[in-house]
């Protein structure tokens, strides 16, 4: 019986030709190498060490978990024709920063600061040296005014490092906070991140999380030992959890999709808070007729449900943007509001839009905080904001009040009042009560307000008829018994008399509702008071908005924030 031979795994290419590096100056005469050449050889080996330090087995383990190594991630992220500038090549086996890579790479032709945990070395864990490396990278990104991308794949603090691991995290936290609001940052969550490995990246502007990953302050094991609860990593800190809470901004299928999402997002972001987002010339004419908006509204409002018909506001956003292209923020969360980046005439624009397709576009706690965070980002990074209003108001109810809807609404209102960038309001349909008063109108600082002919602007929605025409309604309802009696005296049965009077009541109240809408629930009064500047036909919306955007951006200069920036949730 033949003995099985154990095959050792290798990543070596058997066909690769070995190349000896000669450390000689071109054109120099032959001579015997000495101490200097030996030193150069050692230096060359140190340069190459990071790429092979993990070893074959560790790399294979990473691949078996369907994860890339940090070097493969950098290769996917960086432009194909560029070489990363790696900082601080301290790659030894001890407490010397081997598990973290920092550098500068080209992404879409722009310099971007990056860091990535090397999970193949010490499970990407952090010590004091790692913390210093991160802090220096963050400070450098702020000094150079370039975006930051983090590729997080860490088991947390390196336990043998003792308190040094915690000091390292603390130093990194502090440095990242210093550049928050100075340069935008995007954090990718790869693998299994716990403790400091979860709340360091959440200090960033955006978080991208692939499926089959976890991050959280504690893992399932800790929850089991402390609380006695059995919970899976997915249930505790997977994408389904974090995308609904707002901790994660984008959920993607895998690591390649995450890095692709980073590239796509960077396309809409400026380098820093003193610059503008990248302009992208477009062949889409500014005066392109938006007939699809006209068709959408016609189909919706001419339906049996009339002006109560819900529709997807993203269709209108698509029509306004160059070639229909836009990039939605937190698409899995609070769908009753849509926040997105797009371009109009080549200029990056932020969109904050009520979406009547979900919960009538009412603003609840999640929607208010989602709006507030997006608006503040646009404010800091000089991105104009297009508000699109179609809401019956804030969501009422015991659950919302108990959850702090007042605080959430205040956070949204504060973010709008504090806006320094050009900002516009398009009233699509419903604009009622406190929702209108807190949604970027002229009194709160809007630069331009317009309305479609479909606008219904009032203190109250259809229910307001009960207050405005209470006398008329009282008279109608007070006459019902008399009308029934009169019909019965004319020979009609009680059942038929009641049915006839009920039909009459319905008709009369419908006429009052129509009167309320004709007299008060329309843009006429708003036009006369200067609350809106003009009525825009749906097919002309892109042209009007594009011209206003061009006017305000042509004269916009990044300036100090509009007053003291207040605390918010």
C-alpha positions in Angstrom: 0.0 0.0 0.0 1.4 3.3 -1.0 1.8 6.0 1.6 0.0 9.3 0.9 2.3 12.2 0.5 1.2 15.4 2.3 1.2 18.3 -0.1 2.2 21.6 1.4 0.2 24.6 0.2 2.0 27.2 -1.7 1.2 30.4 -3.6 4.4 30.3 -5.6 4.1 30.3 -9.3 6.2 27.3 -10.6 6.7 29.0 -13.9 8.0 32.2 -12.5 11.6 33.0 -13.3 13.7 33.9 -10.3 15.3 37.3 -10.7 18.4 38.3 -8.7 18.4 42.0 -7.9 21.8 43.6 -8.4 22.6 46.6 -6.3 25.0 48.3 -8.6 25.1 51.7 -10.3 24.5 51.5 -14.1 27.8 51.9 -16.1 30.0 51.1 -13.1 32.9 48.7 -13.4 32.5 45.2 -11.9 33.6 44.9 -8.4 33.1 42.6 -5.4 30.1 43.5 -3.3 30.8 44.8 0.2 29.0 45.9 3.3 27.1 48.6 1.4 25.5 46.1 -1.0 24.6 43.8 1.9 22.8 46.7 3.6 20.9 47.5 0.3 19.9 43.8 0.1 18.5 43.9 3.6 16.6 47.1 2.8 15.1 45.5 -0.3 14.0 42.5 1.7 12.3 44.8 4.3 10.5 46.6 1.4 9.1 43.2 0.1 8.3 41.8 3.6 4.8 43.3 4.0 3.6 41.5 1.0 4.7 38.0 2.2 4.6 38.4 6.0 1.3 36.7 6.4 2.4 33.4 5.0 0.6 31.0 2.7 -1.6 29.4 5.3 -2.9 32.7 6.7 -3.8 34.0 3.2 -5.6 30.7 2.4 -7.6 31.0 5.6 -8.6 34.5 4.7 -9.7 33.4 1.2 -11.6 30.4 2.6 -13.7 32.9 4.6 -14.4 34.7 1.2 -12.4 37.7 2.3 -9.5 39.4 0.6 -6.2 40.3 2.2 -5.5 43.9 2.9 -3.2 44.1 -0.1 -5.8 42.7 -2.4 -8.3 45.2 -1.1 -5.9 48.1 -1.7 -5.4 46.7 -5.2 -9.1 46.7 -5.9 -9.6 50.2 -4.5 -6.6 52.0 -6.1 -6.4 53.1 -9.7 -4.9 50.4 -11.9 -2.0 52.6 -13.1 -0.9 53.8 -9.7 1.3 52.5 -6.9 0.2 53.0 -3.3 2.4 55.1 -1.1 2.7 52.9 2.0 3.5 54.7 5.3 5.4 53.3 8.3 6.7 50.0 7.2 7.0 48.4 10.7 6.1 44.8 9.9 7.8 42.7 12.7 6.2 39.9 14.7 6.0 41.8 18.0 4.1 44.9 19.1 5.2 47.0 16.3 2.2 47.7 14.1 2.4 44.8 11.8 -1.4 44.2 11.7 -2.2 47.6 10.2 -1.4 49.2 6.9 -1.6 52.9 6.2 -0.9 54.8 3.0 -2.0 57.2 0.3 -3.5 55.8 -3.0 -5.0 57.2 -6.2 -8.8 56.7 -6.5 -10.4 58.1 -9.6 -7.3 60.1 -10.1 -7.5 61.7 -6.6 -5.3 61.3 -3.6 -7.1 59.3 -0.8 -5.7 58.4 2.6 -6.3 54.8 3.5 -5.8 52.3 6.3 -6.6 48.6 6.4 -6.2 46.0 9.1 -4.2 42.9 8.0 -6.3 40.1 9.5 -3.6 37.6 8.5 -1.3 39.1 11.1 -2.5 38.9 14.7 -6.2 39.0 13.5 -5.7 42.7 12.6 -5.6 43.5 16.4 -4.6 47.0 17.7 -1.7 48.0 20.0 -0.2 51.4 20.9 1.9 51.4 17.7 -1.2 50.9 15.5 -3.0 53.7 17.3 -0.1 56.1 16.6 0.0 55.0 13.0 -3.7 55.7 12.6 -3.5 59.0 14.4 -0.6 60.1 12.1 -2.6 59.1 9.0 -5.7 61.0 10.2 -3.7 64.1 10.9 -2.0 63.8 7.5 -5.4 63.5 5.7 -6.6 66.6 7.5 -3.3 68.5 6.7 -3.4 67.5 3.0 -7.2 68.0 2.8 -7.9 64.6 1.2 -10.6 62.0 1.9 -10.1 59.0 4.1 -11.1 55.4 3.5 -10.9 52.8 6.2 -10.9 49.0 5.5 -11.8 47.6 9.0 -11.1 43.9 9.7 -10.0 43.7 13.3 -10.5 41.5 16.4 -10.1 44.6 18.5 -7.3 45.4 21.0 -4.3 43.1 21.1 -4.7 41.5 24.5 -0.9 40.8 25.2 -0.3 44.5 24.6 -2.2 45.3 27.8 -3.4 48.8 28.3 -1.3 49.8 25.3 -4.0 48.4 23.0 -6.6 50.6 24.6 -4.3 53.7 24.5 -3.8 53.0 20.8 -7.6 53.1 20.2 -8.0 56.2 22.3 -5.3 58.0 20.3 -6.9 57.0 17.1 -10.4 58.1 18.3 -9.1 61.5 19.2 -7.3 62.0 15.9 -10.3 60.9 13.9 -12.5 63.3 15.8 -10.2 66.2 15.0 -10.7 65.7 11.2 -14.4 65.0 11.4 -16.0 67.8 9.5 -12.6 68.7 7.9 -12.4 65.8 5.3 -15.0 63.2 4.4 -14.4 59.6 5.4 -15.8 56.3 4.3 -15.5 53.1 6.4 -15.8 49.6 5.1 -16.6 46.9 7.6 -15.0 43.6 6.6 -15.1 40.4 8.6 -15.8 40.4 12.3 -15.2 43.7 14.2 -15.9 44.2 17.9 -15.2 46.7 20.6 -13.1 49.6 19.5 -13.1 48.0 16.0 -16.7 49.0 15.7 -16.9 52.5 17.2 -13.7 53.8 15.6 -15.1 53.4 12.1 -18.5 54.8 13.1 -16.8 58.1 13.7 -16.5 58.3 9.9 -18.9 60.0 7.6 -20.3 56.9 6.0 -20.2 53.2 6.7 -20.4 50.4 4.1 -21.2 46.9 5.3 -21.1 43.8 3.1 -23.4 40.8 3.9 -22.1 38.1 6.2 -20.1 40.5 8.3 -20.5 41.7 11.9 -19.5 44.7 14.0 -20.7 45.7 17.5 -19.5 46.8 20.9 -19.8 43.2 22.1 -20.0 39.8 20.4 -22.5 37.0 20.8 -20.2 35.3 23.3 -20.2 38.3 25.7 -24.0 38.7 25.4 -24.4 35.0 26.3 -22.1 35.2 29.3 -23.4 38.5 30.7 -27.1 38.3 29.8 -27.6 34.6 29.2 -29.1 35.4 25.8 -28.4 33.2 22.7 -28.1 35.5 19.8 -26.3 35.1 16.4 -23.7 37.5 15.0 -26.2 38.4 12.3 -29.0 39.1 14.7 -26.7 41.2 16.9 -24.7 43.3 14.5 -25.3 42.2 10.9 -26.3 44.4 8.0 -30.0 43.9 8.6 -29.7 45.3 12.1 -27.4 48.2 11.4 -29.0 49.4 8.2 -32.3 49.9 10.0 -30.8 51.7 13.0 -28.8 54.1 10.7 -25.4 52.8 12.0 -24.7 51.4 8.5 -25.4 53.6 5.5 -24.9 51.1 2.7 -25.4 47.4 2.5 -23.6 45.5 -0.3 -23.3 41.8 -1.3 -19.5 41.4 -0.8 -16.1 43.1 -0.4 -15.7 43.9 -4.1 -19.1 45.6 -4.1 -18.1 47.5 -1.0 -15.0 48.9 -2.5 -16.9 49.7 -5.7 -19.4 51.6 -3.6 -16.6 53.6 -2.1 -15.4 54.7 -5.5 -18.9 55.6 -6.5 -19.5 57.6 -3.4 -16.2 59.5 -3.7 -17.3 60.7 -7.1 -19.9 62.9 -5.3 -17.7 64.1 -2.4 -15.3 67.1 -2.2 -11.7 66.6 -0.9 -12.4 68.7 2.2 -14.7 71.4 3.7 -13.0 74.2 1.8 -13.6 72.8 -1.7 -16.5 71.9 -3.9 -17.6 68.4 -5.0 -16.2 67.3 -8.3 -17.9 68.9 -11.3 -18.8 66.5 -14.1 -19.7 68.0 -17.5 -22.9 66.6 -18.9 -24.5 66.3 -22.3 -27.9 66.3 -20.7 -29.4 69.7 -21.6 -30.5 72.0 -18.7 -33.7 72.8 -20.6 -34.7 69.2 -21.1 -38.4 68.8 -20.7 -39.4 66.6 -17.8 -42.4 65.1 -19.4 -42.2 61.9 -17.3 -42.9 64.0 -14.2 -46.0 65.3 -16.0 -47.1 61.8 -16.8 -46.5 60.5 -13.3 -48.6 63.2 -11.7 -51.3 62.9 -14.3 -51.6 59.2 -13.8 -51.6 59.5 -10.0 -54.0 62.4 -9.5 -56.5 61.4 -12.2 -56.9 58.0 -10.5 -59.9 57.2 -8.4 -58.0 58.2 -5.2 -57.2 61.6 -6.7 -54.8 63.8 -4.7 -54.5 61.1 -2.0 -52.7 58.8 -4.4 -49.2 57.9 -3.3 -46.3 57.9 -5.7 -42.5 57.3 -5.6 -40.7 60.6 -5.3 -37.5 59.0 -6.6 -39.0 59.1 -10.1 -39.0 62.9 -9.9 -35.5 63.0 -8.5 -34.4 60.8 -11.4 -36.0 63.2 -13.9 -34.2 66.2 -12.4 -30.7 64.6 -12.4 -28.3 64.5 -15.3 -29.1 61.4 -17.3 -31.3 60.2 -14.4 -28.3 59.2 -12.3 -28.4 59.6 -8.5 -26.9 57.9 -5.4 -29.2 57.2 -2.5 -28.0 57.5 1.1 -29.4 54.9 3.6 -31.7 53.3 1.1 -32.9 50.5 3.5 -33.9 52.9 6.2 -36.9 55.2 6.7 -38.2 55.0 3.1 -40.8 57.7 3.8 -37.9 60.1 3.2 -35.3 59.9 0.4 -31.8 61.4 0.8 -29.5 61.2 -2.2 -26.7 62.8 -4.1 -27.2 63.6 -7.8 -25.9 66.1 -10.4 -27.8 68.9 -12.1 -25.9 70.5 -14.9 -22.7 68.7 -13.7 -23.0 70.1 -10.1 -23.4 67.7 -7.2 -26.7 68.3 -5.4 -28.1 66.8 -2.3 -31.8 65.8 -2.4 -34.1 65.6 0.7 -37.5 64.4 -0.4 -40.7 63.2 1.3 -41.8 59.9 -0.3 -45.5 59.5 -0.2 -45.2 55.9 -1.5 -44.3 55.0 2.1 -46.5 56.1 5.0 -47.8 59.1 3.0 -44.4 60.7 3.3 -45.0 61.5 7.0 -41.9 62.4 9.0 -41.2 60.0 11.8 -38.3 59.8 14.2 -36.1 57.7 11.9 -36.8 60.0 8.9 -36.1 63.1 10.9 -32.7 61.9 12.1 -31.9 60.5 8.6 -32.6 63.9 7.1 -30.7 65.8 9.8 -27.5 63.8 9.4 -27.6 64.1 5.6 -28.3 67.9 5.7 -25.4 68.5 8.1 -23.0 66.6 5.9 -24.1 68.7 2.9 -23.7 71.9 5.0 -20.1 71.0 6.0 -19.0 70.0 2.6 -20.5 72.7 0.4 -23.1 70.7 -1.3 -26.3 72.5 -2.3 -29.5 70.9 -1.1 -32.8 70.4 -3.0 -35.8 69.9 -0.7 -38.8 68.3 -2.2 -41.9 68.5 -0.1 -44.9 66.2 -0.2 -46.0 65.3 3.4 -49.1 65.4 5.5 -47.0 66.2 8.5 -45.1 64.6 11.4 -46.3 61.1 12.3 -48.6 61.3 15.3 -49.1 58.7 18.0 -48.0 57.5 21.5 -45.1 55.5 20.2 -43.6 58.5 18.3 -44.0 60.8 21.3 -42.5 58.3 23.6 -39.6 57.8 21.3 -38.8 61.5 21.1 -40.4 62.8 17.9 -40.1 66.3 19.2 -36.4 66.0 19.7 -36.0 64.3 16.3 -37.9 67.0 14.6 -35.9 69.6 16.3 -32.6 68.0 15.1 -33.9 68.2 11.5 -35.1 71.8 11.9 -31.7 72.8 13.5 -29.8 71.3 10.6 -32.0 73.2 8.1 -31.6 76.5 9.9 -27.8 76.0 10.1 -27.5 75.4 6.4 -24.9 77.7 4.7 -25.0 76.2 1.2 -27.4 77.1 -1.6 -30.8 75.5 -0.8 -34.0 75.2 -2.6 -37.6 74.0 -2.0 -39.9 72.4 -4.5 -43.4 71.8 -3.2 -44.8 68.9 -5.1 -48.1 68.4 -3.4 -48.9 68.4 0.4 -47.2 70.9 2.6 -49.2 71.2 5.9 -48.7 72.6 9.4 -45.4 72.1 11.3 -44.0 70.0 8.6 -44.1 72.9 6.2 -42.9 75.4 8.8 -39.8 73.3 9.5 -38.9 72.2 5.9 -36.6 74.8 4.4 -39.0 77.6 3.5 -38.1 81.3 3.1 -38.4 82.0 6.8 -35.9 79.2 7.6 -33.4 80.5 5.0 -34.3 79.0 1.6 -32.8 80.7 -1.4 -35.6 79.8 -3.8 -39.0 78.3 -3.3 -41.3 77.1 -6.1 -44.4 75.0 -6.3 -46.1 72.7 -8.8 -49.7 73.5 -9.7 -50.5 70.3 -7.7 -49.5 72.0 -4.5 -51.8 71.9 -1.4 -50.4 74.3 1.1 -52.3 75.0 4.3 -52.2 75.0 8.1 -54.2 71.7 8.1 -54.9 69.1 5.5 -58.4 67.9 4.4 -59.3 67.7 8.1 -59.2 71.5 8.3 -62.6 71.6 6.7 -64.1 70.7 10.1 -62.6 73.9 11.5 -63.0 76.4 8.6 -66.6 75.4 7.8 -67.8 74.2 11.2 -70.9 76.4 11.0 -71.9 75.0 7.6 -71.2 71.4 8.7 -73.2 72.0 11.9 -76.1 73.2 9.8 -75.9 70.2 7.5 -75.7 67.6 10.3 -78.3 69.4 12.4 -80.9 69.1 9.6 -80.6 65.3 9.1 -83.4 64.3 11.4 -85.8 66.9 9.9 -84.9 65.8 6.4 -85.6 62.1 7.2 -88.9 63.0 8.8 -89.9 65.1 5.8 -89.1 62.3 3.4 -91.1 59.8 5.4 -94.1 62.2 5.6 -94.0 62.2 1.8 -94.5 58.4 1.8 -90.9 57.2 1.8 -89.9 54.3 4.0 -87.6 55.0 7.0 -84.8 53.0 5.4 -85.0 54.7 2.1 -85.4 58.1 3.7 -82.2 57.6 5.8 -80.3 56.4 2.7 -81.4 59.4 0.7 -80.5 61.8 3.4 -77.1 60.1 4.0 -76.3 60.5 0.3 -77.3 64.1 0.4 -75.0 64.7 3.5 -72.1 63.0 1.7 -72.6 65.2 -1.4 -72.8 68.4 0.7 -69.7 67.6 2.7 -67.9 66.7 -0.4 -68.8 70.1 -1.9 -67.4 71.8 1.3 -64.2 69.8 1.0 -63.8 70.9 -2.6 -64.5 74.5 -1.5 -61.8 74.2 1.2 -59.3 72.9 -1.3 -60.3 75.6 -3.9 -60.1 78.5 -1.4 -57.3 77.4 1.0 -55.5 74.2 0.0 -53.7 75.7 -3.0 -50.7 77.9 -3.7 -52.7 81.1 -4.3 -52.3 82.6 -0.8 -48.6 81.5 -0.6 -48.0 83.3 -3.9 -49.7 86.5 -2.7 -47.7 86.4 0.6 -44.4 85.7 -1.1 -44.1 82.3 0.6 -43.3 80.9 -2.8 -41.7 82.6 -5.7 -43.4 81.0 -8.7 -45.5 78.2 -10.0 -43.6 75.8 -12.2 -45.1 73.5 -14.7 -44.0 69.9 -14.2 -42.4 69.6 -17.6 -40.2 72.7 -16.9 -39.0 71.7 -13.5 -35.4 70.7 -14.4 -34.9 73.9 -16.4 -36.1 76.2 -13.6 -34.1 74.4 -10.9 -31.0 74.1 -13.0 -31.0 77.9 -13.7 -31.4 78.7 -10.0 -28.7 76.2 -9.0 -26.3 77.6 -11.6 -26.9 81.2 -10.4 -26.3 80.5 -6.7 -23.3 78.2 -7.2 -21.6 80.8 -9.5 -21.5 83.2 -6.6 -21.0 80.7 -3.7 -17.8 80.8 -1.6 -17.3 78.4 1.2 -17.5 80.5 4.3 -17.8 80.1 8.1 -20.7 78.2 9.3 -23.9 80.1 9.7 -23.6 80.9 13.4 -22.6 78.7 16.2 -23.0 75.0 15.4 -25.2 73.6 18.1 -25.3 70.2 19.7 -27.8 67.7 18.2 -28.6 64.1 18.8 
